Amino acid sequence: RPQTKGKVEALARTVDRLLVFNNEFEDLEELQALVQQLMEDLNHKEISQAIGTSPSERLDQEALNLKAFDLELLKVYSQLSVPLTRKVSKEALVIFEGRKYSVPVKYIGQTVTCEKEQEDLKVYCDQRLIARHPLSDRPFNYRREDYVEILKSDVFKHLEEDELEAYVDENLQAYDLL
């Protein structure tokens, strides 16, 4: 489209400046240094045709006209959590930010709402809190009571309570190592 042609060409021209290195960098740090140098050149050394000065000089000029603001007032907006709906899997798990978190077995197949609140994930069904987990980098996050309930409801219902508890302990430790 004609109205976007200049933007696309400008981006292509910028990317072409990196292509001359033809992947001739040793590691990620060297690539980052190349990109940093490119940004330095584009923002501080080169004169923009559109504004007749470097972008950093223009920012300095415009900064004089900007009004200060209270960062605390903006924090409210960045801390709002947006509820996400998820369907509970057959394993009684919901996926949130690429990680799986357990919920009670009775919610399998139901749609639940996940909310991130500071360092916790809260899972609701019909506006009732059904699970709470600390946010984690682990791929699987089971609450002990959910894991016991999952095992009791299916394959391990024949096990004695102490055998089941030992199995749960062993497996939850293994999940923590993933």
C-alpha positions as CSV (number, residue, x, y, z in Angstrom):
1,R,0.0,0.0,0.0
2,P,1.4,3.4,-0.9
3,Q,0.7,5.0,2.6
4,T,2.9,2.4,4.3
5,K,5.6,2.1,1.7
6,G,8.0,4.6,3.3
7,K,7.7,3.0,6.7
8,V,8.5,-0.4,5.3
9,E,11.4,0.9,3.3
10,A,12.8,2.7,6.3
11,L,12.6,-0.5,8.4
12,A,14.2,-2.6,5.6
13,R,17.0,0.0,5.2
14,T,17.7,-0.3,9.0
15,V,17.7,-4.1,8.9
16,D,20.0,-4.0,5.9
17,R,22.6,-2.3,8.0
18,L,22.8,-5.4,10.2
19,L,22.9,-7.7,7.2
20,V,26.4,-6.6,6.2
21,F,27.7,-8.5,9.2
22,N,26.4,-11.7,7.6
23,N,26.1,-13.5,10.9
24,E,29.8,-12.8,11.5
25,F,29.6,-12.4,15.2
26,E,30.9,-14.8,17.8
27,D,28.2,-14.8,20.4
28,L,25.0,-13.1,21.6
29,E,27.0,-10.4,23.4
30,E,28.7,-9.4,20.2
31,L,25.4,-9.2,18.4
32,Q,23.9,-7.1,21.2
33,A,26.9,-4.8,20.9
34,L,26.3,-4.4,17.2
35,V,22.7,-3.6,17.7
36,Q,23.5,-1.2,20.5
37,Q,26.0,0.6,18.2
38,L,23.3,0.8,15.4
39,M,20.8,2.3,17.9
40,E,23.4,4.8,19.0
41,D,24.1,5.8,15.4
42,L,20.4,6.0,14.5
43,N,19.3,7.9,17.5
44,H,22.3,10.2,18.3
45,K,24.5,10.6,15.3
46,E,22.3,10.6,12.2
47,I,20.2,13.5,11.1
48,S,16.6,12.6,10.4
49,Q,15.2,13.9,7.1
50,A,11.8,14.3,8.6
51,I,12.8,16.5,11.6
52,G,16.1,18.0,10.5
53,T,17.9,16.9,13.6
54,S,18.8,13.6,15.4
55,P,16.0,11.9,17.3
56,S,17.8,12.4,20.6
57,E,18.2,16.1,20.1
58,R,14.6,16.4,19.2
59,L,13.6,14.5,22.3
60,D,15.7,16.9,24.4
61,Q,14.0,19.8,22.8
62,E,10.5,18.4,23.4
63,A,11.3,17.3,26.9
64,L,11.4,20.9,27.9
65,N,7.7,21.2,27.1
66,L,6.7,18.0,28.8
67,K,5.0,18.2,32.2
68,A,6.1,16.0,35.1
69,F,3.7,13.4,36.3
70,D,3.3,11.2,39.4
71,L,4.4,7.7,38.6
72,E,2.4,6.4,41.5
73,L,-0.8,7.4,39.7
74,L,0.1,5.3,36.7
75,K,0.9,2.2,38.8
76,V,-2.8,1.5,39.4
77,Y,-3.3,0.9,35.7
78,S,-0.3,-1.4,35.2
79,Q,-1.3,-3.5,38.2
80,L,-4.8,-4.3,37.0
81,S,-5.2,-7.9,36.2
82,V,-7.2,-8.9,33.2
83,P,-9.2,-12.1,33.9
84,L,-8.6,-14.9,31.4
85,T,-10.9,-17.9,30.9
86,R,-9.5,-21.3,30.5
87,K,-11.0,-24.8,30.2
88,V,-9.9,-27.3,32.8
89,S,-8.2,-30.3,31.1
90,K,-8.9,-33.9,31.8
91,E,-5.9,-33.9,34.1
92,A,-7.5,-31.1,36.2
93,L,-5.0,-28.5,35.0
94,V,-5.3,-25.0,33.6
95,I,-2.6,-23.4,31.5
96,F,-1.6,-19.9,32.6
97,E,1.4,-18.1,31.0
98,G,2.6,-21.4,29.6
99,R,2.6,-23.2,32.9
100,K,0.1,-25.8,34.2
101,Y,-1.7,-25.3,37.5
102,S,-4.0,-27.8,39.3
103,V,-7.6,-27.4,40.3
104,P,-10.0,-29.8,42.1
105,V,-11.1,-32.7,40.0
106,K,-14.8,-31.7,40.0
107,Y,-14.0,-28.8,37.7
108,I,-12.7,-31.0,34.8
109,G,-14.2,-29.8,31.6
110,Q,-15.5,-26.5,33.0
111,T,-14.5,-23.0,32.0
112,V,-12.8,-21.2,34.8
113,T,-11.4,-17.6,35.2
114,C,-7.7,-17.1,36.0
115,E,-6.4,-13.9,37.6
116,K,-2.9,-12.9,38.3
117,E,-2.7,-11.0,41.6
118,Q,0.9,-9.9,42.5
119,E,2.8,-13.2,42.8
120,D,-0.3,-15.5,42.9
121,L,-2.6,-17.1,40.4
122,K,-6.2,-17.3,41.5
123,V,-8.6,-19.6,39.7
124,Y,-12.3,-19.0,40.0
125,C,-15.4,-20.9,38.9
126,D,-18.6,-19.0,38.9
127,Q,-16.9,-16.2,40.8
128,R,-15.9,-18.6,43.6
129,L,-12.2,-19.1,44.4
130,I,-11.4,-22.8,43.7
131,A,-7.5,-22.7,43.7
132,R,-4.6,-20.4,44.5
133,H,-1.0,-21.0,43.4
134,P,2.1,-19.0,43.8
135,L,3.3,-18.1,40.2
136,S,6.1,-20.4,39.2
137,D,8.6,-21.1,36.4
138,R,7.9,-24.8,36.7
139,P,6.0,-26.5,33.9
140,F,3.6,-28.4,36.3
141,N,2.3,-26.9,39.6
142,Y,0.1,-29.2,41.7
143,R,-1.4,-28.4,45.0
144,R,-1.0,-31.5,47.1
145,E,-4.8,-31.9,47.8
146,D,-5.5,-31.7,44.1
147,Y,-2.9,-34.3,43.2
148,V,-4.2,-36.7,45.8
149,E,-7.8,-36.2,44.6
150,I,-6.7,-36.8,41.0
151,L,-5.0,-40.1,41.9
152,K,-7.8,-41.3,44.1
153,S,-10.4,-40.7,41.4
154,D,-8.7,-42.9,38.9
155,V,-5.8,-45.3,38.6
156,F,-4.7,-45.3,42.2
157,K,-8.1,-45.7,44.0
158,H,-7.0,-49.2,45.1
159,L,-4.0,-48.0,47.0
160,E,-4.0,-47.7,50.8
161,E,-3.8,-44.2,52.2
162,D,-0.1,-44.5,53.3
163,E,0.9,-45.9,49.9
164,L,-0.9,-43.1,48.1
165,E,0.8,-40.5,50.3
166,A,4.2,-41.9,49.6
167,Y,3.5,-42.0,45.9
168,V,2.3,-38.4,46.0
169,D,5.4,-37.2,47.9
170,E,7.7,-38.9,45.4
171,N,6.0,-37.5,42.4
172,L,5.6,-34.0,43.6
173,Q,9.3,-33.9,44.3
174,A,10.0,-35.1,40.8
175,Y,7.7,-32.4,39.3
176,D,9.6,-29.8,41.3
177,L,12.8,-30.9,39.5
178,L,11.4,-30.4,36.0
